[in-house]
Each structure stands twice: as structure tokens, then as C-alpha cells.
Amino acid sequence: MRILLFEDARAEDLTPIALVRPVFELVCGRDSLRRRLQRWFPEADFGVWVRPWLVDAYAEEQPTITVNNLNWIRSGKVLVVNGRWLPERRLTDLDFVTHQTGFVDGHPAWMLIPGEELGELMQGDPATALGQYANSQRGLPTSGCWIQYPWDLVSQNAAQLIRDFTDEGVSDFPKLEHVQVLGDPTDVYISRRAEIDPYVVIDARSGPVSIDRDAKIQSFTRIEGPCHIGRGSQLFRALVRKGTTIGEHCRVGGEIEASVMHSYVNKYHEGFVGHSYICPWVNIGAMSCTSDLKNDYTTVKVPLRGQMIDSGLSKVGSFIGDHAKTAMDSMFNSGSSIGICTMVIPGGRLLPRNIPSFSSVMLGQLSDNWTLDAAIETARSMMNRRNQTLTITAERLLRIVHQRTEQERQNVLQYAMNHKVFHE
């Protein structure tokens, strides 16, 4: 089987967490859609079709996957999967025996297309052309939902964690001294290569808990399911509430509730993160908190691409892009959007809800004194501390995104200046 994951025209609505990655690399449950499909179809040959400025960086990051290549597309029949689709059950070859298209809410989630036809469709406006092609084929309703905005990943995370645990079908609770499991032990998976200190509580009464290999859980940590702790992550006296995914190589302390920490997130100290999505290489300073509930319990609006979007949800935290750095005591309001490569220095007050990419907050007010070169050098330094490298290609992507976000940044900074909430 050959599988092509593609980004449609709504990929930009997942800003800021999808600014430097394709939407199918965003995490919900244990994994991204790409990794989930690779688990379901381990023998498949994978290709992707992404926004043009992501091509080089993604090809470097995933060298075994073919990127935006029409010759690969034309070489045979392809299962085309929309990168914003979140399936509710495992796909199998039987799904494609009698139908050519699967629809969710009237829009195609997957299509089985001959390579030559697909090659023609991808040369113009792929999203429109694929939609028209799907409507001309024999289709059937399929399971799942659409990830339209960043908060959809968070609101779906608990249910997806349960589905992923059931789909994996593996539970294992090795005998550990003074480690307490509440609930059914078959709802717990702990890798034999994980390190769990005494006096850790694992509460599986509300959902399963999985702890991947090389994870280290310090004493007096409490983990409530559904929850997943990724490979190589470390928890320091943490309270991890249900509905949380902690991705690979994170360092986490304090309280986390119903949130996704993508990977390489540093939140070592006390503080609260709730109903939020945190991207890689974010550092959250000691005692920093993300509000996720308004005092009047009304629905939360989130700034997105210059507009305030009503989430329709009463509990929404923050969405923090890659390489953002927040100093100690940062206080984020409900529904905050913090762009990539931002520097946040609080001033003892609630921070602006919209902090555009490559900008800074100085003493609680937006500022334009954070240069692109300083942001890149800071990103490089943090990665070096984890023995990772900011490659030339990855740096080039940051510079491209800096250009692409220039207008939004200037609009937000001008608004702050006009309303006297700008730090010169």
C-alpha cells in the first residue's frame, strides 16, 4: 500500500502550533496521525504533500518519507489521507474493498486514487481538486472528526488516549516496590525500561495510563488516566491530571491537566498548565500558570490569525509555539496564543493573550526589541543543552516563518502601541 498524507487549505487555522510542522505531525492521544497510520500499516510506503515552505525541513526530519514528489505519486494507486482527520478506529484493507472514499461530516477524510489521476489533481489547487474528485466517487461515512483549531486536539485528547491504549492492546505492570496502582492493573502499561521511584501513585480509575521506555518518574508523583508519558521524559514530583499527553523527552513538574506537551518541553518547576498545547523546545519558567477557565464560566475566545475565534468551550488554556521562552511567574490568560520564538518577561500581571511569533513581552507589555538573530541563537542554545542540533535547514525554516508572520506581528504590535500596552 502507498499512503499520501496531505495538508488542505485549513492547515493555517492550527497556528501557532503548526507553523513549523505539517498538521499530521500534531499530537492527539499517544501519537500524531502519521505515526498512527505507520503503526496500522507497517509495510506501507509513505509520502506527504505539505505547505511549500515546510518541504526541506520535513524531508530532513523524515528522510524515509517522500515529500511533494509528483513522480512518486504517479507510480501507482495511492490512499490519500487528509492530515486534519482524527480517526476513531483502526483502518484496515477491508475499508477500501468496496468504496473509494470515506467522508466525515460531508468532507473526504480518505480517498483511494490511481496515481496518474492523483498527479493531475495535485498540480493545481489540490484541496479543491481532491474534494471534487471525492464527490464523484462511491463513498461511505467513516468514523472520526476534524481537527479544525488547536483546542480540538486538547478537547479530543482524553478520548483518543483511551482509543490508542485499546488499539495497542498491551498492558504490563511490573512489580514495583511502594508504587500504588488505583483501579484495574490491566489498564496500566509501564515499560520494563522505565524507572519508577517508590511512592508514585498511578490512578487508572478514569482511564488507562501508559509509561514508555526510558521514562523516569520521581517519588511523590501522581498520574491520573487517561494519560501517556512518552519515551525519555522525566517527571519531578508532578501532579498529572487526566487527559494529558507528555511526549518524548519532556521534563515536567508542578500540575498539568488535560494538556498536550508535544516533545522536548521543559516545565521543571511548580506552576499549572491546563487545557493547553505546548510545542517542542518551549521553556516554562518556575511558578508560571495558564488559566483555563474564565471567572464567569462563559466560552473562551482565542486570537487566531488576526481574529478572535469563539472556541465554544468553557475550558481552554494556552497554545504555545516552538522555541517560546517564558520567565518565572508568567501568568497566561484563558485562550492565549503565544507564537514561535517568543521571549516572555512578565511584569506581575496577566500577559497579553496574543503574543505574535518572534516578538517579546517586557515587564508584561508587548515589545519589538527581540531580534530574529537573538531568537535563533536562543533556540540553538536550548537544543544544544539537550544534545540536539538546530540544522541549517531548520534555521532557514525559522527565517521563512519570520517573514511569513511579519504582517500579523506588525498589526498586533501597532494595536498594542495604540492602546498604550507597548513597551519601548
Secondary structure as a PSIPRED ss2 file (coil, helix, strand):
# PSIPRED VFORMAT (PSIPRED V4.0)

   1 M C   1.000  0.000  0.000
   2 R E   0.000  0.000  1.000
   3 I E   0.000  0.000  1.000
   4 L E   0.000  0.000  1.000
   5 L E   0.000  0.000  1.000
   6 F E   0.000  0.000  1.000
   7 E C   1.000  0.000  0.000
   8 D C   1.000  0.000  0.000
   9 A C   1.000  0.000  0.000
  10 R C   1.000  0.000  0.000
  11 A H   0.000  1.000  0.000
  12 E H   0.000  1.000  0.000
  13 D H   0.000  1.000  0.000
  14 L H   0.000  1.000  0.000
  15 T C   1.000  0.000  0.000
  16 P C   1.000  0.000  0.000
  17 I C   1.000  0.000  0.000
  18 A C   1.000  0.000  0.000
  19 L C   1.000  0.000  0.000
  20 V C   1.000  0.000  0.000
  21 R C   1.000  0.000  0.000
  22 P C   1.000  0.000  0.000
  23 V H   0.000  1.000  0.000
  24 F H   0.000  1.000  0.000
  25 E H   0.000  1.000  0.000
  26 L C   1.000  0.000  0.000
  27 V E   0.000  0.000  1.000
  28 C E   0.000  0.000  1.000
  29 G C   1.000  0.000  0.000
  30 R C   1.000  0.000  0.000
  31 D E   0.000  0.000  1.000
  32 S E   0.000  0.000  1.000
  33 L H   0.000  1.000  0.000
  34 R H   0.000  1.000  0.000
  35 R H   0.000  1.000  0.000
  36 R H   0.000  1.000  0.000
  37 L H   0.000  1.000  0.000
  38 Q H   0.000  1.000  0.000
  39 R H   0.000  1.000  0.000
  40 W H   0.000  1.000  0.000
  41 F C   1.000  0.000  0.000
  42 P C   1.000  0.000  0.000
  43 E C   1.000  0.000  0.000
  44 A C   1.000  0.000  0.000
  45 D E   0.000  0.000  1.000
  46 F E   0.000  0.000  1.000
  47 G E   0.000  0.000  1.000
  48 V E   0.000  0.000  1.000
  49 W E   0.000  0.000  1.000
  50 V C   1.000  0.000  0.000
  51 R C   1.000  0.000  0.000
  52 P H   0.000  1.000  0.000
  53 W H   0.000  1.000  0.000
  54 L H   0.000  1.000  0.000
  55 V H   0.000  1.000  0.000
  56 D H   0.000  1.000  0.000
  57 A H   0.000  1.000  0.000
  58 Y H   0.000  1.000  0.000
  59 A H   0.000  1.000  0.000
  60 E H   0.000  1.000  0.000
  61 E H   0.000  1.000  0.000
  62 Q C   1.000  0.000  0.000
  63 P C   1.000  0.000  0.000
  64 T C   1.000  0.000  0.000
  65 I C   1.000  0.000  0.000
  66 T E   0.000  0.000  1.000
  67 V E   0.000  0.000  1.000
  68 N C   1.000  0.000  0.000
  69 N C   1.000  0.000  0.000
  70 L H   0.000  1.000  0.000
  71 N H   0.000  1.000  0.000
  72 W H   0.000  1.000  0.000
  73 I H   0.000  1.000  0.000
  74 R H   0.000  1.000  0.000
  75 S C   1.000  0.000  0.000
  76 G C   1.000  0.000  0.000
  77 K C   1.000  0.000  0.000
  78 V E   0.000  0.000  1.000
  79 L E   0.000  0.000  1.000
  80 V E   0.000  0.000  1.000
  81 V E   0.000  0.000  1.000
  82 N E   0.000  0.000  1.000
  83 G C   1.000  0.000  0.000
  84 R C   1.000  0.000  0.000
  85 W E   0.000  0.000  1.000
  86 L E   0.000  0.000  1.000
  87 P C   1.000  0.000  0.000
  88 E C   1.000  0.000  0.000
  89 R C   1.000  0.000  0.000
  90 R C   1.000  0.000  0.000
  91 L C   1.000  0.000  0.000
  92 T C   1.000  0.000  0.000
  93 D H   0.000  1.000  0.000
  94 L H   0.000  1.000  0.000
  95 D H   0.000  1.000  0.000
  96 F H   0.000  1.000  0.000
  97 V C   1.000  0.000  0.000
  98 T C   1.000  0.000  0.000
  99 H C   1.000  0.000  0.000
 100 Q C   1.000  0.000  0.000
 101 T E   0.000  0.000  1.000
 102 G E   0.000  0.000  1.000
 103 F E   0.000  0.000  1.000
 104 V E   0.000  0.000  1.000
 105 D C   1.000  0.000  0.000
 106 G C   1.000  0.000  0.000
 107 H E   0.000  0.000  1.000
 108 P E   0.000  0.000  1.000
 109 A E   0.000  0.000  1.000
 110 W E   0.000  0.000  1.000
 111 M E   0.000  0.000  1.000
 112 L E   0.000  0.000  1.000
 113 I E   0.000  0.000  1.000
 114 P C   1.000  0.000  0.000
 115 G H   0.000  1.000  0.000
 116 E H   0.000  1.000  0.000
 117 E H   0.000  1.000  0.000
 118 L H   0.000  1.000  0.000
 119 G H   0.000  1.000  0.000
 120 E H   0.000  1.000  0.000
 121 L H   0.000  1.000  0.000
 122 M C   1.000  0.000  0.000
 123 Q C   1.000  0.000  0.000
 124 G C   1.000  0.000  0.000
 125 D C   1.000  0.000  0.000
 126 P H   0.000  1.000  0.000
 127 A H   0.000  1.000  0.000
 128 T H   0.000  1.000  0.000
 129 A H   0.000  1.000  0.000
 130 L H   0.000  1.000  0.000
 131 G H   0.000  1.000  0.000
 132 Q H   0.000  1.000  0.000
 133 Y H   0.000  1.000  0.000
 134 A H   0.000  1.000  0.000
 135 N H   0.000  1.000  0.000
 136 S C   1.000  0.000  0.000
 137 Q C   1.000  0.000  0.000
 138 R C   1.000  0.000  0.000
 139 G E   0.000  0.000  1.000
 140 L E   0.000  0.000  1.000
 141 P E   0.000  0.000  1.000
 142 T C   1.000  0.000  0.000
 143 S C   1.000  0.000  0.000
 144 G C   1.000  0.000  0.000
 145 C E   0.000  0.000  1.000
 146 W E   0.000  0.000  1.000
 147 I C   1.000  0.000  0.000
 148 Q C   1.000  0.000  0.000
 149 Y C   1.000  0.000  0.000
 150 P H   0.000  1.000  0.000
 151 W H   0.000  1.000  0.000
 152 D H   0.000  1.000  0.000
 153 L H   0.000  1.000  0.000
 154 V H   0.000  1.000  0.000
 155 S H   0.000  1.000  0.000
 156 Q C   1.000  0.000  0.000
 157 N H   0.000  1.000  0.000
 158 A H   0.000  1.000  0.000
 159 A H   0.000  1.000  0.000
 160 Q H   0.000  1.000  0.000
 161 L H   0.000  1.000  0.000
 162 I H   0.000  1.000  0.000
 163 R H   0.000  1.000  0.000
 164 D H   0.000  1.000  0.000
 165 F H   0.000  1.000  0.000
 166 T H   0.000  1.000  0.000
 167 D H   0.000  1.000  0.000
 168 E H   0.000  1.000  0.000
 169 G C   1.000  0.000  0.000
 170 V C   1.000  0.000  0.000
 171 S C   1.000  0.000  0.000
 172 D E   0.000  0.000  1.000
 173 F C   1.000  0.000  0.000
 174 P C   1.000  0.000  0.000
 175 K C   1.000  0.000  0.000
 176 L C   1.000  0.000  0.000
 177 E C   1.000  0.000  0.000
 178 H C   1.000  0.000  0.000
 179 V E   0.000  0.000  1.000
 180 Q E   0.000  0.000  1.000
 181 V E   0.000  0.000  1.000
 182 L E   0.000  0.000  1.000
 183 G C   1.000  0.000  0.000
 184 D C   1.000  0.000  0.000
 185 P H   0.000  1.000  0.000
 186 T H   0.000  1.000  0.000
 187 D H   0.000  1.000  0.000
 188 V E   0.000  0.000  1.000
 189 Y E   0.000  0.000  1.000
 190 I E   0.000  0.000  1.000
 191 S C   1.000  0.000  0.000
 192 R C   1.000  0.000  0.000
 193 R C   1.000  0.000  0.000
 194 A C   1.000  0.000  0.000
 195 E E   0.000  0.000  1.000
 196 I E   0.000  0.000  1.000
 197 D C   1.000  0.000  0.000
 198 P C   1.000  0.000  0.000
 199 Y C   1.000  0.000  0.000
 200 V E   0.000  0.000  1.000
 201 V E   0.000  0.000  1.000
 202 I E   0.000  0.000  1.000
 203 D E   0.000  0.000  1.000
 204 A C   1.000  0.000  0.000
 205 R C   1.000  0.000  0.000
 206 S C   1.000  0.000  0.000
 207 G C   1.000  0.000  0.000
 208 P C   1.000  0.000  0.000
 209 V E   0.000  0.000  1.000
 210 S E   0.000  0.000  1.000
 211 I E   0.000  0.000  1.000
 212 D C   1.000  0.000  0.000
 213 R C   1.000  0.000  0.000
 214 D C   1.000  0.000  0.000
 215 A C   1.000  0.000  0.000
 216 K E   0.000  0.000  1.000
 217 I E   0.000  0.000  1.000
 218 Q C   1.000  0.000  0.000
 219 S C   1.000  0.000  0.000
 220 F C   1.000  0.000  0.000
 221 T C   1.000  0.000  0.000
 222 R E   0.000  0.000  1.000
 223 I E   0.000  0.000  1.000
 224 E E   0.000  0.000  1.000
 225 G C   1.000  0.000  0.000
 226 P C   1.000  0.000  0.000
 227 C E   0.000  0.000  1.000
 228 H E   0.000  0.000  1.000
 229 I E   0.000  0.000  1.000
 230 G C   1.000  0.000  0.000
 231 R C   1.000  0.000  0.000
 232 G C   1.000  0.000  0.000
 233 S C   1.000  0.000  0.000
 234 Q E   0.000  0.000  1.000
 235 L E   0.000  0.000  1.000
 236 F E   0.000  0.000  1.000
 237 R E   0.000  0.000  1.000
 238 A E   0.000  0.000  1.000
 239 L E   0.000  0.000  1.000
 240 V E   0.000  0.000  1.000
 241 R C   1.000  0.000  0.000
 242 K C   1.000  0.000  0.000
 243 G C   1.000  0.000  0.000
 244 T E   0.000  0.000  1.000
 245 T E   0.000  0.000  1.000
 246 I E   0.000  0.000  1.000
 247 G E   0.000  0.000  1.000
 248 E E   0.000  0.000  1.000
 249 H C   1.000  0.000  0.000
 250 C C   1.000  0.000  0.000
 251 R E   0.000  0.000  1.000
 252 V E   0.000  0.000  1.000
 253 G E   0.000  0.000  1.000
 254 G E   0.000  0.000  1.000
 255 E E   0.000  0.000  1.000
 256 I E   0.000  0.000  1.000
 257 E E   0.000  0.000  1.000
 258 A C   1.000  0.000  0.000
 259 S C   1.000  0.000  0.000
 260 V E   0.000  0.000  1.000
 261 M E   0.000  0.000  1.000
 262 H E   0.000  0.000  1.000
 263 S E   0.000  0.000  1.000
 264 Y C   1.000  0.000  0.000
 265 V C   1.000  0.000  0.000
 266 N E   0.000  0.000  1.000
 267 K E   0.000  0.000  1.000
 268 Y C   1.000  0.000  0.000
 269 H C   1.000  0.000  0.000
 270 E C   1.000  0.000  0.000
 271 G E   0.000  0.000  1.000
 272 F E   0.000  0.000  1.000
 273 V E   0.000  0.000  1.000
 274 G E   0.000  0.000  1.000
 275 H C   1.000  0.000  0.000
 276 S C   1.000  0.000  0.000
 277 Y E   0.000  0.000  1.000
 278 I E   0.000  0.000  1.000
 279 C C   1.000  0.000  0.000
 280 P C   1.000  0.000  0.000
 281 W C   1.000  0.000  0.000
 282 V C   1.000  0.000  0.000
 283 N E   0.000  0.000  1.000
 284 I E   0.000  0.000  1.000
 285 G C   1.000  0.000  0.000
 286 A C   1.000  0.000  0.000
 287 M C   1.000  0.000  0.000
 288 S E   0.000  0.000  1.000
 289 C E   0.000  0.000  1.000
 290 T E   0.000  0.000  1.000
 291 S C   1.000  0.000  0.000
 292 D C   1.000  0.000  0.000
 293 L E   0.000  0.000  1.000
 294 K C   1.000  0.000  0.000
 295 N C   1.000  0.000  0.000
 296 D C   1.000  0.000  0.000
 297 Y C   1.000  0.000  0.000
 298 T C   1.000  0.000  0.000
 299 T C   1.000  0.000  0.000
 300 V C   1.000  0.000  0.000
 301 K E   0.000  0.000  1.000
 302 V E   0.000  0.000  1.000
 303 P E   0.000  0.000  1.000
 304 L E   0.000  0.000  1.000
 305 R C   1.000  0.000  0.000
 306 G C   1.000  0.000  0.000
 307 Q E   0.000  0.000  1.000
 308 M E   0.000  0.000  1.000
 309 I E   0.000  0.000  1.000
 310 D E   0.000  0.000  1.000
 311 S C   1.000  0.000  0.000
 312 G C   1.000  0.000  0.000
 313 L C   1.000  0.000  0.000
 314 S C   1.000  0.000  0.000
 315 K E   0.000  0.000  1.000
 316 V C   1.000  0.000  0.000
 317 G C   1.000  0.000  0.000
 318 S E   0.000  0.000  1.000
 319 F E   0.000  0.000  1.000
 320 I E   0.000  0.000  1.000
 321 G C   1.000  0.000  0.000
 322 D C   1.000  0.000  0.000
 323 H C   1.000  0.000  0.000
 324 A C   1.000  0.000  0.000
 325 K E   0.000  0.000  1.000
 326 T E   0.000  0.000  1.000
 327 A C   1.000  0.000  0.000
 328 M C   1.000  0.000  0.000
 329 D C   1.000  0.000  0.000
 330 S C   1.000  0.000  0.000
 331 M E   0.000  0.000  1.000
 332 F E   0.000  0.000  1.000
 333 N C   1.000  0.000  0.000
 334 S C   1.000  0.000  0.000
 335 G C   1.000  0.000  0.000
 336 S E   0.000  0.000  1.000
 337 S E   0.000  0.000  1.000
 338 I E   0.000  0.000  1.000
 339 G C   1.000  0.000  0.000
 340 I C   1.000  0.000  0.000
 341 C C   1.000  0.000  0.000
 342 T C   1.000  0.000  0.000
 343 M E   0.000  0.000  1.000
 344 V E   0.000  0.000  1.000
 345 I E   0.000  0.000  1.000
 346 P C   1.000  0.000  0.000
 347 G C   1.000  0.000  0.000
 348 G C   1.000  0.000  0.000
 349 R C   1.000  0.000  0.000
 350 L C   1.000  0.000  0.000
 351 L C   1.000  0.000  0.000
 352 P C   1.000  0.000  0.000
 353 R C   1.000  0.000  0.000
 354 N E   0.000  0.000  1.000
 355 I E   0.000  0.000  1.000
 356 P C   1.000  0.000  0.000
 357 S C   1.000  0.000  0.000
 358 F C   1.000  0.000  0.000
 359 S C   1.000  0.000  0.000
 360 S E   0.000  0.000  1.000
 361 V E   0.000  0.000  1.000
 362 M E   0.000  0.000  1.000
 363 L C   1.000  0.000  0.000
 364 G C   1.000  0.000  0.000
 365 Q E   0.000  0.000  1.000
 366 L E   0.000  0.000  1.000
 367 S E   0.000  0.000  1.000
 368 D C   1.000  0.000  0.000
 369 N C   1.000  0.000  0.000
 370 W C   1.000  0.000  0.000
 371 T C   1.000  0.000  0.000
 372 L H   0.000  1.000  0.000
 373 D H   0.000  1.000  0.000
 374 A H   0.000  1.000  0.000
 375 A H   0.000  1.000  0.000
 376 I H   0.000  1.000  0.000
 377 E H   0.000  1.000  0.000
 378 T H   0.000  1.000  0.000
 379 A H   0.000  1.000  0.000
 380 R H   0.000  1.000  0.000
 381 S H   0.000  1.000  0.000
 382 M H   0.000  1.000  0.000
 383 M H   0.000  1.000  0.000
 384 N H   0.000  1.000  0.000
 385 R H   0.000  1.000  0.000
 386 R C   1.000  0.000  0.000
 387 N C   1.000  0.000  0.000
 388 Q C   1.000  0.000  0.000
 389 T C   1.000  0.000  0.000
 390 L C   1.000  0.000  0.000
 391 T C   1.000  0.000  0.000
 392 I H   0.000  1.000  0.000
 393 T H   0.000  1.000  0.000
 394 A H   0.000  1.000  0.000
 395 E H   0.000  1.000  0.000
 396 R H   0.000  1.000  0.000
 397 L H   0.000  1.000  0.000
 398 L H   0.000  1.000  0.000
 399 R H   0.000  1.000  0.000
 400 I H   0.000  1.000  0.000
 401 V H   0.000  1.000  0.000
 402 H H   0.000  1.000  0.000
 403 Q H   0.000  1.000  0.000
 404 R H   0.000  1.000  0.000
 405 T C   1.000  0.000  0.000
 406 E H   0.000  1.000  0.000
 407 Q H   0.000  1.000  0.000
 408 E H   0.000  1.000  0.000
 409 R H   0.000  1.000  0.000
 410 Q H   0.000  1.000  0.000
 411 N H   0.000  1.000  0.000
 412 V H   0.000  1.000  0.000
 413 L H   0.000  1.000  0.000
 414 Q H   0.000  1.000  0.000
 415 Y H   0.000  1.000  0.000
 416 A H   0.000  1.000  0.000
 417 M H   0.000  1.000  0.000
 418 N H   0.000  1.000  0.000
 419 H C   1.000  0.000  0.000
 420 K C   1.000  0.000  0.000
 421 V C   1.000  0.000  0.000
 422 F E   0.000  0.000  1.000
 423 H C   1.000  0.000  0.000
 424 E C   1.000  0.000  0.000
